[in-house]
């Protein structure tokens, strides 16, 4: 029988568990869900979790017997999909997403659905009909775990990140529209990958912003992410945005060629010859000084591994956040128009004291009751951006900024963007066009970088208001606004606008904070590469993890 998060009330707690050296069984993961997810001080990572009796024998495959969790906006045929919204309360999809189907075929045990911001809209995971997700990290081991400081797990995939961090699953699927995998990974101290747009099928994922949404992966380390990524990264004819096999192969070849070169030089240093860029625009005034110090320490580790690290410029970054929220909100206003209480969701009846309301009034009443404040805010913003009066000044300008951001990335990467046909030399090019393309290629070969690194977030996990327990709770709204939650995405949205892969891995603590039973709250470093360079990005992420392990 399915076990709702509301039944997680046994109140069994222990000190935070040490990351196991061995792979936890599905039964052990489910026991951790029972122990750590519900009750006072619980993580609240799961919306619904299976019991051991619900787990069926897995087929043989690369993920046989491995416990995986799935974000609540990704459709599953045997579990409800609510998007943490009253608009989809008790919705059981009659179909399953391609990503989940691939995981099942590979032998994975899908153990439950994870909490998220409503429809994926949020950076702190406080906008959920199931309540806020609480970060499981315990900075002070002298304090009982359930009495730890209550901080955000990040959003919108906070439930997936928290479940991974607390060993409730081997890995988890999330979605990333503007940072919703990387930000929770940074706050919870785990690894999180936003893949290149179009590499993992979005079929069966509830849409927020179609041109930005990506299925991402969270796990305790990069090797686990790679294992899951290899299963779900395949062309899907049902998804019109799924990239064709020939382009996937071309990008993978560029990435593998660079990895082979690094491995040939590995006798000197693991990353000898790797070119790494640090965008000078990624250090806003709001960046916490401790985050900056830890980033500088991580850069020193990269140099110790042999990487050539230098400053670069991505000038359009300053406009990216504003452009992102215009584009994402505009697409959300269109995608969420279907939730009218007739096709989907629950209906809010007309008050008995009033005459029968019109159809339009019924829609408005139902949608106002079904959606939380953040979703309503973005629908209104997006609807306005698409009006005739605002379209040119907002939506079209945002799309122009997006093109500039994408061009910035293409200009600094050593590898070509296989999706960018305008930079291909052909016999049909004019002389001026051929000259421009040749100059671009020459500049890239001379000055280009393999990867870009920057902090994943401007700060460690923000404090949660203890009363912020619902998406409709005023305190939750005030808390998110006081933390300026939109600003949390400032370092993650450029990669989303460009559609390139970005991996967040935990940064090591600075050496002077060791001992005394206290640990710094985690914060991540993002490693981004050219479209389709996931293997190179993960290769460098694993190298960073390896050297960081020696420092602990």
N, C-alpha and C positions, 0 to 999 in steps of 0.2 A: 504494500500500500504506500502511496506517495505520502511523504511526511512534510507538511507545510512548515515554513519558518516559524509560524505561530506556536507550533508544538515543541519548538526547541527551548524548553523552559526548565530543564533539569538543574541548571545552575551548577554544573560540574566544571570546575576550573583548576588550572595548575599554572605554574610559571610558564612563560612562553617557551615553546618546545624548540630544541636545538635542531637545525637543519639536519635531517638524517643522511648518513653516508650511503645508505642503500635505497632502492626504489620502494616506496610505500605501496602496499597492496590496495586495491579498491576498498576492501573492508576497513583497513586502517584509516584511509582518507575519510570514509563515512563516519568512523568513530570520532575523528577530529572535528567534523562538521557538528556532530552531536555535542561534543564537549565545548567547543569554542564559539559557535555561531549564534546561539540564542541566549535569552535570559539577560539579566542586568550585567552590563559590561561586555556583552557579546559583540561579535563583529558585524552581524547582520549582512553577511555576504550573499547568502542564498535566499532567493524568493521561494523556491521549492527544491527539495532534495529527495532523492530516492532512498529507500531502505535497502539493506543488503538483499532482501528477498525479491526486490524488483530488478536486480541486476541479472540479465540473462547471459548465458555462456557466449563469450565473444568468439567470432571467427578468427582463424589464424591470420596474422598480418603483422606489419611493422609496429603497430600500436597495441598488440594483443594484451589484454588485462590491465591496461593503463587507464586510470581515472581522469576524465576530463570534464570540465564544467563549461557551460555555454551562456553567454550573455542573454538577457531576457528580451532582446530585440532581434534575435536570430531564431527562426522558426524550427520547432522540433515537433514531430508527429506524436510523440508519446508524453509530452509535457506541455503545459500551457505557455503561451507567449503573450505577455501583457505589456511589454515595454515600460514596466513600472508606472503604468498610467491607468486611471479609472476608465479611460475611454476604451480600453481593451480588457477590462476586468473579466477574468474567467474565459478568455478567448483560447480555444484549442484549434490550431491550424490543421486543416485536413492534408497538409503536405509538409515536407521537410526541406530545409535549405540544402543546397548542394554541398556546402562545407561540412555540415553535420553528417550528411549521407556518406561522404568520403571518409570521415573519421570512423564511422561505424563499420564501413567495409574494411577498414584497416585494422579492426579489432578493438577499438577503443570502447571503454565503458563510459557512457554519458551519465553522470551522476546527478545533475541538477542544473537549474537555471540561476544565474547570478543577478543580483540587484544592480540597478543602474539609474542614472538620471533619466527622467521621463523622456522617452523617444530619443535618448542620447543627447539631450540638450542641457549641458551643465559641465562644470569643471571641478566640482567638489562633492558630487554625489549626495546632495541634500535635497534635490528635487525628485523625490520618488514617492509613489503611493505606499511603498513598503517601509519607509523611513530611511534615515541616513545610514550609510556604511561607515563603520568606525575602523580606523586604521589599527591593525593588530600589533604594530611595532611597539615595543616596550623599551624606552630609553634608559630607564633606571631599574636594574634587576633586583634592587633591594625592596621594591614595592610590589605587592601582590598584583598579578597580571590584570585581574578584573578591575583594579583600582588605578590602572595606568592613565596617563593623560589622554583625554579624548581629542583626537585629531582626525582631520579628513583623510579618507583613503584616495581622494582624487576622483575625477569624473571624466567622462561619464561611465567608464568601465571599472568603477571602484570595486564592485563586488568581485569581479574576476581577479583583480590585482590582490585584494585582501585574501581571497580563497587560496591563491597560490602562495602568498606570503606566510599563511598560517598552516601550510601543508594539508589543506583540505582537498587538494587535487594535484595531479602531476603538472598540468598546464590548463589554460583556459582560453576560450575564444572571447575576444572583445570586438568592438568596432571603433574605428578612429576616423573622425570627420575633420577635426582640427587639432587633435592632441589627446583624444579620449582613451588611447592605450598608453601613450608615452608619459602623460602626466601622472596617472595612477601608479605606473611602474616606478616613476621617480619617487613619489611620496611613500610607497610601501617597500621600497628597497628590493625590487625584483627587475627582471628584464622584460622589455615590451617592444614588439616589432610592429610598426605600421609598414606594410609592404607597398611596393609600387602599385599605383592605381591600375586596376584591371588584371592583376595577377591571380588574385583569389576571387572566386565567383561571389557576386552579391545576390544571386538568385535565392530567394527565401529570407533575405534580410529586410526588415521593415525600414522603409526609406525615411531618411531625415533630409539629406542633401545629396541627390544622386550623383552629382559630378565630383563629390568629395569623399563620400562614404567608402571605407575600406574595412574588410574583416581583418583584424589583427590577432596577434598571439601573445600571451603573457605566460611566463614560466620563471622558475627560480634561477635558471642559467640559460645561456645562449644555445647550448647543445640540445636542450629540450625543445626550444623554439625551432631549431633547425629540423628536428625529427618530425614535428607536427607540420611545419611549413612544407616539407618535401611531400607530404600526403595531400595537402589541400591546394597547393599551387599548381593548378592544371587548367587548361582551356575548358570552358563550359559554353556550349552552343545556346543554352537557355538564357544566358546573360549577354545582352547586346554590347555591354562594355568590356567583356572579357577579351583580352588581347590574343591575337592569333598566334599559333605555335611557332611560325617562322620568326616573328619578332622576339618572342620569348627566347628562342634558341640563339638569336644573334646577340641579344643583351647578355645572356648567360656565358657566351663564348668570350666576350670582352672581359667579363668579370673573372672567369676562370684563367684566362691568359695572365691577368695581373697577379692572381694568387700563385700561379705556377712560378712567375718571376720572383715573388717574395720567398717562396719555398726554396728556390735555387740559392738565394742569398742568406738563407736562415742560419747557415753555419756561423756567419758573422753576428747577425742580430735577427730576431724573428720578423721584424718589420723593416729591415734595411731596404732603403729605396722607396718606401711608401711616402707619397706626398699628401700632406694633411693641411687643410686650410682652416683658419679660425676667423669667421666673419666679424669684423670690428663692430658691425651694427647690432650684434647679439648681446651687448652688454649695456642694457638700459639703466637709467638712474635708479630704477626700482629693484635692481638685482641685489640680493642680500650679500653682504660682504663675506660671510662664511661660505656661501656657495661659490663666490669668486675665488676664494683661497683654495677650496677643494678642487675646483676646476684647474687652477694653476698647478696644483700638485699632480693631478691626473695627466696634464700635459707633460710634466717632467717624466712621468712613467712612460709615456709614448716615446719621448725622445730617447729614454734609456733602452727601449726596444728597437731603436734604430730609425724611427720615423723622422722625416724632414717636415717640421711643423712651422708654418709661417702665417702671417696675417693676410687676409683677402678682404675684398669689399663686395657686398651684395646691396647696392644702394636702394633698391626698391623695397627693402625690408620694412622701412618706416611706414609704408602705406599698407602693408599686408594685413594687419589685424582688422582695420576698418573694412577693407575690401572683403575679407573672409566673412565677417558678420553680415554684410549686405547680401552676398551671394548665398550663404547658407540659410539665412532667414527667408530670402525670396523663394528658394527651392522648398523650404519647409512649409511655407504658407500654401504652396501648391500641393505638395504631397499629403498634407494633413487635412485637406479639404474633404477627403473621402469619409472622415469620421463624423458622420452626421446623425448617428443613432439608428439609422435605417439599415445601411449596409454593414456597419460595424458598431460595436459599443453598446452601452446601456442608454435607455431613454429616460429623460427627466420629465415626469408628467407635469401638465399645467396645474397651477394652484386651483383648488375647487372654488375659491371665492371670485375667480375671474372668468369672463366668458372664454370660449374656445379660442385659443391663440392661433394666429396664422402659421403656416408652415415655416416661414422665415423666422418668426419669433420662437417657434419650437426648436429650430436648429440652433439659434443663438443661445437659448436657455440651456439646451443639452450640452453644447460645446463649452459654455462657460463653467458648467458644473463638472464636466469630465476632464478638462485640461487644467493643469497646475499653472501657477503664475508665470513661470519662465517660458513655458510653451506658448501661453497666450501672448506674452510680450514679443516673442520672436515671430509669431504669426502676424501680429499687427505691424511690426517693423517690416517684415517681408512683403506683406500686402501693399503697404505704402510704397515700398521701393519699386513695385511693379506697376503702379498707377501711371497714367499718361504724363502727369505733371512731373513725376519724380524719376521716371525710367531712365532718361538720358543722364541726368545728374548723379544718379546713384548706381543703378544696376549696370549700365553700360560702362560707366567709369570704373566700377569695381572689376569688370571683366578685362578692361584695359590694364589695370594694375596687375591682375593675375597673369596676363601675358608678359608683362615686364618682369615679374618675379620669376616666371619660368625661364625667360631669356637670360636673366642674371645667373641662374644655376647652370644653364647650358654653357655660358661663356667661361665659367671657372673650372668645369670638370674636364679632366684629361680625356675621358671616354666620351664618345659621341652619344647623343640621344637617338636611339634607333627609331623613335616615333617621329622625329623631326625631319621630315622629307625636304624641308627648305634648305638644309645644309648638305644635301647630296650633290656632288658634282656629276652632271650628265651632259650629253651632247646638246640638249635643248636649252641649257643655260646661256644667257647673253654673256658677252665678254665682261661687262661690269659685274654681273652677278657671279660669274665664275671667279673673278678676282677677289670679290668680297668673301666668298666661301673659302677660297684658298688662304686668305689672310686669317680668317677665323680659325681654320684648322691649324695653321702654323703657330698662331698665338696660343692655342690650347695645348699644343705639344710642348711649347717652351715654358709656359707659365701655369698650365692647368694642374689641378690637384686631383688625387684619387678619391678623397673623402673630405667631408666637412665635419668638424666637431664643435659643440657648444653646450652650455648647460641645458638640461631638459626643462627646468623650471626656474623661476626667479627666486624661489624660496623653498624651504622644506615644508612639510604638510602643515597647513593652517589649523588653528584650533577650531573645534566644533562647539557651537552653542549646545549645551546639554538638552535644551528643550526643543531643538530642531529635529523633530521626529517625523515630519510629514511634508509632502510637497505643497500642501495647502496651509502649512503652519506659517504664520507671519514671522515668527522668530527665525525660521529657516531662510525666508526671503531676506530679512534684514541682515542676517549673518552673512549670507552670500554677497549681498550688496556692500556691506561694510568691508569685506575682504577684497572688493573690486574683482569679482570672480572672472570677468571677461579678460582682465589683464593677465590672468594665469596662463592664457594660451599664446601670449605674445611671441614666445620662442618656438612654438610648435606649428603654428599655422602656415608659415612660408613653405615648408616641405609638403603640406597638404595641398596648397594651391598649385604647386609644381607637379604633384603626383609622384614624387620620388620616395624611395624607401628611407626610413629613419628608425634606428634602433636605440632605445634608452637602456643603458646598463648602469648599475649603482657605482657611484664614485667612492673611492676609499676615503676613510677619515684622515684628516691631517694628523701627522705623527704625534702632536702634543696633546691629544685628547685620549690617549690610551689609559686603561686601568680605572680604578676606583668604582667599578661596577656600573659605570654610566657610558652610554654610547650616544654619538651624534645622531639626530634624526636623518634618515637617508635622503639622498638627493641624487639624481641621475645625470649622466652625460649622454648626449645624443650624438650618434654617428650616422651621417647621411651620405648617400651616394647617388650616382647617376641612375636613371630609370633602369630597373632590372638588375641592379648590382647587389642584390641581397646576399649572395654568397660571399662577396668581398666584405660587405658591411659586417656580416656575422663572423667572418674570419678574424677581423680586427677586434670585434667585441670579445671573442673568446681569448684572444691574446691579452687584452686588458684584464679580463677576469683572472687569467692565470697568474699574472704578475701581482695583481691585487691580493690574491690568496696567499702569496708569500709574505705579504706585509702584515697580515692579520696575526 
